[in-house]
Amino acid sequence: MEKSKPNRWKLVTKLVQAGRSDDAGSPLNPSITLSTGFIAGGEYGYARNNHPTWVATETAIGTLENGSALLFSSGMAAFNAVVELLPVGATVVAGDVGYSGIDKRLKELASANRINLNLIPTGDQAAMITAAATADLVWLDTPTNPTIRVWDIRAIAAATAGITAVDNTLAGSLHQSPLDLGADISMHSATKQLGGHSDLLAGALITRSTELLQKLADIRTLTGAVISPFDAYLLLRGIRTLQLRQDRASASALDLAQRLAAHAKVAQVFHLGLPSHTDYELAKAQMCGYGSVFSIVLNGDAAACERVAGATELWSHSTSLGGVESQLERRRRWVNEPIGVPENLIRFSVGIEDVEDLWQDLSQALDQA
Ligand SMILES: Cc1ncc(COP(=O)(O)O)c(C=O)c1O
C-alpha cells in the first residue's frame, strides 16, 4: 500500500516520497513491471489501459500541481489527446507563436477541417479574451517557447467558453500552477524539466476534473499513446530532484540573463525576471519563478548566431531543454519554427553547471559572433 503523505509536508518532501510503499519487505523504490497482461480478477488488465509502473509517477506529477495526472508517450501525444476531446469542426484558439510542433499540428488539423483555428497575435490579451468567449478549446503556451511571452491565464480562463489548457513546459511546473489560475488542463512535455536528464520522452496532463480525466484516459487507451514502463520509472527518478535542479538552473538563468543584457553583442534579452521585459508585471503576478529557459536576440544576423552556437565548449549546441546540461540553439534553424520567431534569436536552456563556467564559455563564444 502507498505510504500516506501528511499534507503539512512541503512540496520538495512530497516529491521525494510520492508513490512509495509502506508494506513490510516492499522495495524502497516502486518497481518496474515488465508485463503487458495481468492475471484476471485484479486491478490491472492490459498494459495499454493502465499499468502499475505508471502509478507512482502519475501520483508525483499530480502532487506537483494538486490534481490528477495521466502519463503519455510524449508531450505531443498529450497535446493530441486534448484535441481528441473535441468534436469535428470545434473552434480552437491559440497564440500565433508557440512551440513549433504544436503550431504545425494545429495548422494541419485546420487544413484537414478537423478544427476551426483562430491564431491570435501573441501578447494581445484583449483579442485572446474576446476569441476565448466562443472557443471550444483555448491552448495557451505560456511562457511561450521560444519568445518568452506570457498569456494572462486567469483572465483568459475566466472568459473561455470551453476548455482552457496550458502548456506548462517552460515554467517547469514549480514556477506556475495553471489549475490554480482557472485552467482546466495543465500539460507538460515531461521530456524536459520533469525528466531533467535528456534521456526520455514523456508527456503529462494534469486536471482536477474527474470527467476530463476519464475521457483523457479513454483517449489514451484507444490511441495507444502510452509511455513505456522504463521511461515512467526514469521520469519518477528525475522528479525526485526536480526542485533542486530547478532552483539551481533558474537562479543561474536569471544571473546569465542579467549579464547578457549588458553585453554589446546582445540586442534584446527575453527573460521574465528582467524589469525591462514587456510581461514583467504579469509574470510576477501569475508565476512564482521564471524557469530555466530564456532567449536573446543577437546584434547580428543568423550566420552570427550560428557562429556563437558553434563556438561553445561547455554549452551543447543541440535542441530540447530542461536537462541538467546547458543547451543553446538558433531556433529558426528549424523549418517549422513560426515566422514570428526572429531569425537571430538564440534560445538558452540553463543546466546545473557552475554559473561562472557557463558565463566564461558564453562570453568567449559571443566574441566570435
Ligand atoms: C513547450 C513545448 N511543448 C510541447 C513539446 C512537445 O513535447 P515532446 O517533444 O515531449 O513531444 C515541446 C518539445 O520541445 C515543447 O518545448
The ligand as an SDF file (V2000), in Angstrom:
LIG
                    3D

 16 16  0  0  0  0  0  0  0  0999 V2000
    6.6710   23.8980  -24.9810 C   0  0  0  0  0  0  0  0  0  0  0  0
    6.6690   22.5230  -25.5560 C   0  0  0  0  0  0  0  0  0  0  0  0
    5.5120   21.8490  -25.6360 N   0  0  0  0  0  0  0  0  0  0  0  0
    5.4500   20.6040  -26.1710 C   0  0  0  0  0  0  0  0  0  0  0  0
    6.5800   19.9760  -26.6520 C   0  0  0  0  0  0  0  0  0  0  0  0
    6.4780   18.6010  -27.2570 C   0  0  0  0  0  0  0  0  0  0  0  0
    6.9750   17.6610  -26.3510 O   0  0  0  0  0  0  0  0  0  0  0  0
    7.6720   16.2730  -26.7860 P   0  0  0  0  0  0  0  0  0  0  0  0
    8.9070   16.5970  -27.5410 O   0  0  0  0  0  0  0  0  0  0  0  0
    7.8980   15.5870  -25.4690 O   0  0  0  0  0  0  0  0  0  0  0  0
    6.6710   15.5530  -27.6300 O   0  0  0  0  0  0  0  0  0  0  0  0
    7.8090   20.6430  -26.5810 C   0  0  0  0  0  0  0  0  0  0  0  0
    9.0390   19.9950  -27.1190 C   0  0  0  0  0  0  0  0  0  0  0  0
   10.0520   20.6220  -27.3000 O   0  0  0  0  0  0  0  0  0  0  0  0
    7.8580   21.9430  -26.0150 C   0  0  0  0  0  0  0  0  0  0  0  0
    9.0100   22.6270  -25.9320 O   0  0  0  0  0  0  0  0  0  0  0  0
  1  2  1  0
  2  3  1  0
  2 15  2  0
  3  4  2  0
  4  5  1  0
  5  6  1  0
  5 12  2  0
  6  7  1  0
  7  8  1  0
  8  9  2  0
  8 10  1  0
  8 11  1  0
 12 13  1  0
 12 15  1  0
 13 14  2  0
 15 16  1  0
M  END
$$$$
